Amino acid sequence: MNVPKYLQLTVFSILLCGLLAVSEVAQQSSSVSNSTVQNVTAPRDGQHDFDWELGTWKTHLRRRLRPLTGSNTWVEYDGKTVCRKVWNGRANLLELDVAGQAGHIEGLSLRLYNPESRQWSLNFSNSAAGTLTEPVFGEFKNGRGEFFGRDTLNGRVILVRFVIACADSSSCRFEQAFSDDAGNNWEINWIAVDTRVRE
């Protein structure tokens, strides 16, 4: 059967348009899929995770006097915390100055961001000791920071957990806990609640 040439061209054109449309849809689907994969797997850059803390804060601190001894005696302090940016936000320096019936605490915390691991190290010093404690390492997820490390207490190696959780931009809670059983149980020994001082 002879099909007229104009019909052959019409059928060919329809088939060609159909193939091009299918190819376009496939390319768009692949582009969306690749974009989605890149968004899911792209590592998060956390170098500005502490920018919210810059400035001056009123601090109320509670400290357990004898951690990991079974004692539940706490002491309280009031004062202020000042946080300053270093290295354009990839580090910051925090100064704590509080006093209470148990005495006076001058603390210094240097937080450093590692762009390779995308984690922060928190390094603390008390003016009474004049040395840095071993750092805790971690990151922020969904606005909550969790940092872990090791230290010694009364000659024993212990684990340290430090958690930062903020209700909003004007109030934040800092909590330190120790574990002497490889992290099976944690005992909180330091709770600081900061309230922003408006400049």
C-alpha positions in Angstrom: 0.0 0.0 0.0 1.3 3.4 -1.0 1.2 6.1 1.7 1.2 9.6 0.3 4.5 11.4 0.9 2.8 14.3 2.9 1.3 11.7 5.3 4.7 10.0 5.7 6.2 13.4 6.6 3.4 14.2 9.0 3.7 10.9 10.8 7.5 11.3 11.0 7.1 14.9 12.4 4.6 13.6 15.1 7.0 10.8 16.1 10.0 13.2 16.2 8.1 15.7 18.3 7.0 13.0 20.7 10.6 11.7 21.1 11.9 15.2 21.7 9.2 15.8 24.3 10.0 12.6 26.1 13.7 13.4 26.0 13.0 16.9 27.5 11.0 15.5 30.3 13.7 12.9 31.1 16.3 15.6 31.1 14.3 17.8 33.5 13.6 14.9 35.8 17.3 14.0 35.8 18.2 17.7 36.6 15.7 17.8 39.4 16.9 14.5 40.8 20.6 15.6 40.6 19.7 18.9 42.3 17.8 17.1 45.1 20.7 14.7 45.6 23.2 17.6 45.8 21.0 19.5 48.3 20.7 16.4 50.5 24.4 15.4 50.4 26.1 18.8 50.3 28.0 19.2 53.6 26.7 21.9 55.9 29.0 24.9 56.4 28.8 25.8 60.1 31.4 28.5 60.4 28.8 31.1 61.5 27.0 28.9 64.0 28.0 31.1 66.9 27.1 34.5 65.3 23.9 34.6 67.3 25.9 34.8 70.5 27.9 37.9 69.7 27.3 40.7 72.3 26.7 40.9 76.0 24.6 38.6 78.1 23.4 38.5 81.7 24.4 35.1 83.1 22.9 33.0 85.9 25.1 30.0 86.7 24.5 26.9 88.8 27.5 24.6 89.5 27.6 21.3 91.2 30.4 21.5 93.9 31.6 17.9 93.8 30.8 16.1 90.5 30.6 12.3 90.3 30.8 11.9 94.1 27.1 11.4 94.7 26.8 14.9 96.1 23.9 17.1 95.1 25.2 20.4 96.5 24.9 23.3 94.1 26.2 26.8 94.2 24.9 29.8 92.2 26.5 32.8 90.6 25.4 35.9 88.7 27.2 38.1 86.3 27.8 38.6 82.6 29.1 37.0 79.5 30.6 38.8 76.5 31.2 37.1 73.2 33.4 38.6 70.4 33.9 37.5 66.8 37.4 36.4 65.7 38.5 35.5 62.1 35.3 36.8 60.6 33.2 34.4 62.6 35.3 31.2 62.2 36.3 31.7 65.8 35.0 33.6 68.8 36.2 34.5 72.2 33.8 34.4 75.2 34.5 36.0 78.6 32.5 34.9 81.6 32.6 36.9 84.8 30.3 35.7 87.6 30.2 35.9 91.4 28.2 34.3 94.2 28.5 33.0 97.8 31.0 30.4 96.6 33.3 33.0 95.2 34.2 34.5 91.8 34.7 32.8 88.4 36.5 34.3 85.5 36.3 32.0 82.5 37.5 32.2 79.0 36.2 30.1 76.1 37.9 30.0 72.7 35.7 28.4 70.0 37.5 27.4 66.8 35.9 26.2 63.6 37.6 23.5 61.5 36.5 23.9 57.9 37.7 20.4 57.0 35.7 18.5 59.6 33.0 21.2 59.8 33.1 21.0 63.5 33.8 23.3 66.4 36.2 22.8 69.2 35.4 24.5 72.5 38.4 25.3 74.7 37.8 26.6 78.2 40.1 28.2 80.8 39.5 29.4 84.3 41.6 32.3 85.6 42.3 30.3 88.8 44.1 27.6 86.8 45.4 29.6 83.9 45.4 26.6 81.5 43.1 25.4 78.8 41.0 22.2 79.5 40.9 19.5 76.9 38.5 20.7 74.1 35.1 19.3 73.4 34.2 18.8 69.7 30.9 18.9 67.9 28.4 20.9 65.8 25.0 22.4 65.7 22.0 20.6 64.3 18.6 22.2 64.1 19.7 25.0 66.4 21.1 22.7 69.1 24.8 22.3 69.7 26.3 19.1 71.1 30.0 18.8 71.9 31.9 15.8 73.4 35.4 15.3 74.7 37.4 13.8 77.5 39.1 15.1 80.6 40.4 14.0 84.0 38.7 14.4 87.3 40.4 13.4 90.6 43.0 11.5 88.5 40.3 9.5 86.5 39.6 9.8 82.8 36.0 11.0 82.2 33.9 12.0 79.3 32.5 15.5 78.9 29.3 16.6 77.1 28.4 20.2 76.5 25.0 21.2 75.1 23.9 24.6 73.9 20.1 25.0 73.4 18.5 28.4 72.8 14.8 29.2 73.2 15.1 32.2 71.0 17.6 34.9 70.1 17.4 36.5 73.6 17.8 33.5 75.8 20.1 30.5 75.8 21.0 27.5 78.1 24.4 26.0 78.4 24.7 22.6 80.1 27.8 20.5 81.0 27.7 16.9 82.1 30.3 14.3 83.1 30.3 10.5 82.7 32.7 8.1 84.3 31.2 5.0 82.7 31.9 5.5 79.0 28.8 7.6 78.4 26.2 5.2 79.8 25.2 7.7 82.4 25.6 11.5 82.5 25.6 13.8 85.6 25.0 17.5 84.9 27.3 19.7 86.8 27.1 23.1 85.2 24.0 25.0 84.0 24.2 28.6 82.7 21.2 30.5 81.5 22.1 33.6 79.5 19.7 36.5 78.7 20.8 39.0 76.1 21.5 42.6 77.2 20.2 45.0 74.6 22.8 47.4 73.5 
